[in-house]
């Protein structure tokens, strides 16, 4: 089970604590508001009453004070009462001030307390004094000096004492609130500790079930008889049921995955929104994706090709089975037969697609068709000639001494050509069988093979006035001698056939850095057009069909050379330009 969080870190504890503290602080704030207002009003009322009493006494004193001694009387009264004293003439001019020079003070005729005193007999105001930079409570009453001159007596008490009383009261409330919050904290801790422990046990069991640890879920017990106890008992029963169900699902899923993963056909399952629910390795190879996508991944992210998306949409919309032939841009050159049908996934519509790779089948069918067509064509021409000349002889030309021998030579030439075609076809068939069996090789000296090839075509070269030159070499290759001779004879024979008189065919050898031996056959012949180079190793392919047949070729020689080279782990390539000659290069592993 996971580690249990401490009680003080429990969200439940924090919620209870925060709720209780909010309530305590709200009550404390409300109490502070009400008590501060009450204290301020009470203190201000006491100061007003004190100032009113002092004003009544001082009003009588002023009747005996002359204007000349008015300033001294104001300072003396300030010291006795600890209150600011101001005497203002009816015009608003300040006659005496206990804390400032009267001459530096502005006219007070429009001060609220002065106007109220003259109109109502008493004026009270509370404001900040710019003269002494303090907050005061002002009280003003009308009075007369000894000479009977009317004035206004104003007393002012600083509000600092009132604010101090309010602040003291607030501190008391704050201390009380903090003590209550501490008590709530302690009470919430003990209240939630027991509750959170039980909740954590149930939570741990539920998380174990979610993680697939059913043994831990079965081990969970709670002895409480309340709602939490009932919940724990339900989880215990559910753990047992889930364990049985999961075992069955795992067995079925393992069986299904083993079957689908081992299939050579690509398998894809999608939901109604074309999100992938399953795919096997064969499907990923078909769309050239290396990493298995997560369930729920949109199919467009894996294979955005409409050739796959449209049939699946058709299955989802129409609910019918769809068959189609498709190809993926990610795997060019490969073809697939698609079989898609509706699939129900968790009571929701889906589609199942199976991809069968028919690339090899199509290739073999194409090879078969081409082979049949080419063989038919190659056989039809000499057979037609043989039949035509034979019928001509039977119709009476056999007695024509001038032409009968010519006709027989044509029949013989075409018969030889048929024999050569059959022989080359047998060689190709044999080479393909040996490729499958990987026949053992031997160390073959290249010089001996070159000499054999030159002797084989020497008479033909002499007739055509072609010189054959070679460089001595001591290199050896891994192959079979008669196969290597067969390949080299084909290349040298072609070089002789397609070279003009009085030219030269050269045979050169070298060893490459990667451990291969190269044999080059270089001629000064008619060359090969660039557009024909990719196809010259195909069966029955001819660049110049008329000239090739004239030279007695079957169209299989270069295909045989390619099969021999590949049989022994080598290759053949050509470099040629029209009317500039050709260079054929055989490459074999060095011995």
Residue pairs with C-beta under 8 A, 6 or more apart in sequence:
1 204
1 205
1 207
1 208
1 216
2 204
2 207
4 197
4 200
4 204
5 200
7 13
7 189
7 192
7 193
7 196
7 197
8 189
10 192
10 196
10 200
12 192
12 195
12 196
12 199
13 188
13 189
13 192
13 193
13 196
16 188
16 191
16 192
17 184
17 185
17 188
20 181
20 184
20 187
20 188
21 181
21 184
21 185
24 177
24 180
24 181
24 184
25 177
25 181
27 177
28 173
28 174
28 176
28 177
28 180
31 173
32 170
32 173
32 174
35 169
35 170
35 173
36 166
36 169
36 170
39 165
39 166
39 169
40 162
40 165
40 166
43 161
43 162
43 165
43 166
44 126
44 137
44 159
44 162
47 137
47 157
47 161
47 162
48 124
48 137
48 139
50 157
51 83
51 137
51 139
51 155
51 157
52 122
52 139
54 81
54 83
54 155
55 139
55 141
55 153
55 155
56 141
58 77
58 85
58 143
58 153
58 155
59 141
59 143
59 153
61 73
61 77
62 73
62 87
62 143
62 144
62 145
62 146
62 151
62 153
63 143
63 144
63 145
63 146
64 146
65 73
65 145
65 146
66 145
66 146
66 147
67 95
67 145
67 147
67 149
70 87
70 95
70 96
70 145
71 96
71 102
73 96
74 85
74 86
74 87
74 96
74 97
74 98
75 85
75 98
77 83
77 85
77 98
78 84
78 85
78 98
78 99
81 155
83 155
83 156
83 157
84 97
84 98
84 99
84 132
84 136
84 155
84 156
84 157
84 158
85 96
85 97
85 98
85 153
85 154
85 155
85 156
86 94
86 96
86 97
86 98
86 108
86 153
86 154
86 155
86 156
87 94
87 95
87 96
87 97
87 151
87 152
87 153
87 154
88 94
88 95
88 108
88 109
88 114
88 140
88 151
88 152
88 154
89 95
89 149
89 151
89 152
90 118
90 150
90 151
90 152
91 107
91 109
92 107
92 108
92 109
92 110
92 114
93 107
93 108
94 102
94 105
94 107
94 108
95 102
95 151
96 102
97 105
99 131
99 132
100 131
100 132
105 131
108 114
108 154
109 115
111 125
111 138
111 140
112 123
112 125
113 123
113 124
113 125
113 138
113 139
113 140
113 154
114 123
114 140
114 152
114 154
115 123
116 122
116 123
116 124
116 125
116 140
117 123
117 140
117 141
117 142
117 152
117 154
118 142
118 152
121 141
121 142
122 139
122 140
122 141
123 138
123 139
123 140
123 141
124 137
124 138
124 139
124 140
125 137
125 138
126 135
126 136
126 137
126 138
126 159
127 135
127 136
127 138
128 134
128 135
128 136
129 135
129 136
129 156
134 158
134 159
134 160
135 158
135 159
135 160
135 163
136 156
136 157
136 158
136 159
137 156
137 157
137 158
137 159
137 162
138 154
138 155
138 156
139 154
139 155
139 156
140 152
140 153
140 154
140 155
141 152
141 153
142 150
142 151
142 152
142 153
143 150
143 151
143 152
143 153
144 150
144 151
145 151
198 222
198 224
198 228
198 232
199 228
201 220
201 222
201 232
202 220
202 222
202 228
202 231
202 232
202 235
204 216
204 220
205 216
205 217
205 219
205 220
205 232
205 235
205 236
205 239
206 217
206 235
208 214
208 216
208 217
208 220
209 217
209 235
209 238
209 239
209 242
212 246
214 239
214 240
214 242
214 243
214 246
217 235
217 236
217 238
217 239
217 242
218 236
218 239
218 240
218 243
220 232
220 235
220 236
220 239
221 232
221 236
222 228
222 229
222 231
222 232
222 233
223 229
224 232
260 267
260 278
260 280
261 280
261 281
263 280
263 282
264 282
264 357
265 282
265 354
265 355
265 356
265 357
266 279
266 280
266 282
266 283
266 284
266 285
266 286
266 336
266 353
266 354
266 355
266 356
266 357
267 278
267 279
267 280
267 282
267 283
267 352
267 353
267 354
267 355
268 276
268 278
268 279
268 283
268 299
268 352
268 353
268 354
268 355
269 276
269 277
269 278
269 279
269 343
269 345
269 350
269 351
269 352
269 353
270 276
270 277
270 299
270 312
270 350
270 351
270 353
271 277
271 345
271 348
271 349
271 350
272 316
272 348
272 349
272 350
273 298
274 298
274 299
274 300
274 309
274 312
274 313
274 316
275 295
275 296
275 297
275 298
275 299
276 293
276 295
276 296
276 297
276 298
276 299
276 302
277 295
277 296
277 345
277 350
278 295
279 292
279 293
279 302
282 355
282 357
283 355
284 290
284 292
285 331
286 328
286 331
286 334
286 336
286 355
286 357
287 302
287 303
287 305
287 328
287 330
287 331
288 328
288 330
288 331
289 302
289 303
289 330
293 301
293 302
299 308
299 309
299 312
300 309
303 309
303 328
303 330
305 326
305 328
305 329
305 330
307 324
307 326
307 327
307 328
308 326
308 328
308 338
308 353
311 322
311 324
311 326
311 338
311 340
311 353
312 340
312 351
312 353
314 320
314 322
314 340
315 321
315 322
315 340
315 341
315 342
315 351
316 342
316 349
316 350
316 351
319 342
319 349
320 342
321 339
321 340
321 341
321 342
322 338
322 339
322 340
322 341
323 337
323 338
323 339
323 340
324 337
324 338
324 340
325 335
325 336
325 337
325 338
325 358
326 335
326 336
326 338
326 355
327 334
327 335
327 336
328 334
328 336
333 359
334 357
334 359
335 357
335 358
335 359
335 362
336 355
336 356
336 357
336 358
336 359
337 355
337 356
337 358
338 353
338 354
338 355
339 353
339 354
339 356
340 351
340 352
340 353
340 354
341 351
341 352
342 349
342 350
342 351
342 352
343 349
343 350
343 351
343 352
344 350
370 539
371 539
374 539
374 540
374 555
375 421
375 425
375 540
377 540
378 421
378 540
378 554
378 555
379 418
379 421
381 414
381 549
382 414
382 415
382 417
382 418
383 414
383 418
385 410
385 411
385 414
386 411
386 414
386 415
389 407
389 408
389 410
389 411
390 411
392 407
393 404
393 407
393 408
397 403
397 404
397 407
398 404
416 552
417 552
417 554
420 552
420 554
421 554
421 556
424 554
424 556
424 557
424 560
425 556
427 486
427 556
427 560
428 539
428 556
428 559
428 560
428 563
431 483
431 560
431 563
431 564
431 567
432 563
434 567
435 563
435 566
435 567
439 480
439 567
441 478
441 479
441 480
441 568
442 478
442 479
442 480
442 481
443 476
443 477
443 478
443 591
444 476
444 477
444 478
444 479
444 480
444 481
444 484
444 591
445 474
445 475
445 476
446 473
446 475
446 476
446 477
446 509
446 517
446 519
447 472
447 473
447 474
447 475
448 481
449 481
449 484
449 485
449 488
450 470
450 473
450 488
450 507
450 509
450 519
451 470
452 485
452 488
452 489
453 485
453 488
453 489
453 492
453 507
454 468
454 470
454 492
454 507
456 485
456 489
456 492
456 493
457 468
457 489
457 492
457 493
457 496
458 468
460 493
460 496
460 497
461 467
461 468
461 496
461 505
464 496
464 497
464 499
464 501
465 501
465 502
466 496
466 499
466 501
466 503
466 504
466 505
467 503
467 504
467 505
468 492
468 496
468 504
468 505
468 506
468 507
469 504
469 505
469 506
469 507
470 506
470 507
470 508
471 507
471 508
471 509
473 509
475 509
475 511
475 517
475 590
476 517
476 590
476 591
477 484
477 517
477 568
477 570
477 588
477 589
477 590
477 591
478 568
478 569
478 588
478 589
478 590
478 591
479 564
479 568
479 570
479 588
480 568
483 564
483 567
483 568
484 564
484 588
486 560
486 564
487 560
487 561
487 564
487 565
487 572
487 586
488 507
488 519
488 521
488 586
490 557
490 558
490 560
490 561
491 521
491 561
491 584
491 586
492 505
492 507
492 521
493 557
494 553
494 557
494 558
494 584
495 505
495 521
495 522
495 523
495 525
495 582
495 584
496 505
496 523
497 551
497 552
497 553
498 523
498 525
498 526
498 547
498 551
498 582
499 505
499 523
499 524
499 525
499 526
499 581
500 524
500 525
500 526
503 523
503 524
503 525
504 523
504 524
505 521
505 522
505 523
505 524
506 520
506 521
506 522
506 523
507 519
507 520
507 521
507 522
508 519
508 520
508 522
509 517
509 518
509 519
509 520
510 517
510 518
510 520
511 517
511 518
511 590
512 518
512 587
515 589
515 590
516 570
516 587
516 588
516 589
516 590
517 587
517 588
517 589
517 590
518 585
518 586
518 587
519 585
519 586
519 587
519 588
520 583
520 584
520 585
521 583
521 584
521 585
521 586
522 581
522 582
522 583
523 581
523 582
523 583
524 581
525 581
525 582
526 544
526 578
526 579
527 576
527 577
527 578
527 579
527 580
527 581
527 582
528 536
528 543
528 574
528 576
528 578
528 582
529 543
529 578
530 577
530 578
532 541
532 543
533 574
533 576
535 541
536 543
536 558
536 574
537 558
537 559
537 561
537 562
537 572
538 559
539 555
539 556
539 559
540 554
540 555
540 556
541 555
541 558
542 548
542 549
542 553
542 555
548 555
558 572
561 572
561 584
561 586
562 572
565 571
565 572
565 586
565 587
565 588
568 588
568 589
569 588
569 589
570 586
570 587
570 588
570 589
571 587
572 584
572 585
572 586
572 587
573 584
573 585
573 587
574 582
574 583
574 584
574 585
575 582
575 583
575 585
576 582
576 583
